[in-house]
Amino acid sequence: MNSVARRLSSLFRHSDFTTVPFNSGLHQLQQLQQCRGIRVRVMNGNLEQALTLMQRKMQSSGIERMIKKEQRFHIKNSEKRVLARKNLERRLRSEDLAKKLKAIMIKKVRYLMLI
C-alpha cells in the first residue's frame, strides 16, 4: 500500500495539478477529476447503483487492469491458467488478423502490377 501511495504522491508532484474552482470550465473540471481519480455521486442514498457505476468507470478507464498488474502477492494457479489462456487467445487473434491483412496487401500489390 505504501508503494501505491508513493507513486500517487510522485504523480501529483510531477503533474501540472492546480486547484481551480469547479465552475471555471469543463476542461479544467475534467483535469481536476482526472488528477483526483474517479468520482461517483450517490443519488438518493442509492449506494448499489453508485458502486456499479464506479466499477464500470474503473473498468473503462483501465484502473482495474493497473491495480491487477501491481499485485505483488501470490496468484492462484487457476488464475494463472485463465490469464495464460486469455493471452494466448489474444495473441492468436492478433496473428490471424496480421495474416489476413498481409494476404490482402499481397493481392493489392499483385493487382497493381498487372495494370
N, C-alpha and C positions, 0 to 999 in steps of 0.2 A: 504494500500500500504506500509506503514511503517513496518508492521509486516512481510511482504514478504521480504522487503529489509533487515530487521534484521536477518531473517532466512538465507538468502543468504550470508550475511556477516559472520555469525557464521559458515556456511558451509565452506567458504574459510579459516577461521581461523583454523578449526579443521581438514581439509583435508591435504593431502600431496601435496599441489599445489605448483609447481615450474614453473617458466617461463623458457622455453627452446626454442632454435631456431627451426623453422619449419622443417629444413632439417636434424634433428638429429634422425630420425627414425619414423616409422609408429606408434609404440605403444605409444611413448611419444606424438605424434601429437594427437592421439585419446584421451589420458588422458587430454591433454590441452583443446581440444574441449569439452570434457565431463564436465570439470570444468566450462567452459565458457558458456555452453548451446548449443543450436542448431545454426549452421551457414549454411546459404544458399547463394550461389553465384548467382548474377543476370548476366545473359549472354546476350549480345547484347541489353541491355535495356528492356528485356522481364520480366517485373515485375509480370505479371499474372502467368507465369509459375513458377517463384520463390516462389510466395505466395502459390500456390497449393503444391509445393514440401515441403515447410515449414509446411504446415498443415498436410501433410502425415507423415512427420517426427515427428511432435508433437504427433499425434495420436499413432504412433507405439512405441514411447518411453514412453508413459504414462504421459507426462507432462500435457496434456489436462485434464486427469482424476484428477491429483493432483491439478490443478488450480480449477476445479469444486468443489473438496472437501473443498477447502479453502474458498469458498464463505460464507460470513457472512451476507448477505443481504437476503431479502425476496425472497422465491421461490414460483412461482405461483402454485396454486392448480393443474392445468392441468399438470405441470411438475412433481409435486409430484406423481400424479396418474401414469404417464408414468414410472417414476423411480420405483414406487412400483410394477407395473406390470412386469417390466423387472427383478426386484429382485425375484419376485415370480416365474417367468418362469425359471430363473437360478437355484433357489432352487429346483423346481420340477424336472428339468433335472438332477440335481445332485443326488437327492433321487432316481430317476428312474435308473440311472446308478449304484448306490450303490446296489439297489435291484437285478439288473441283475448280477452284479459281485458276490453277495452273493449266488444267485442261482447256478451260475457256480461253485463256490468253493464247495458248498454242493454236487453237482453232482460228482466232482472230488474226494472228500473225500469218498463218498459212493462207488465209483468205486474202490478206493484203498482198502477199507475194504473188498470188495468181492474177491479180488485177494489173 
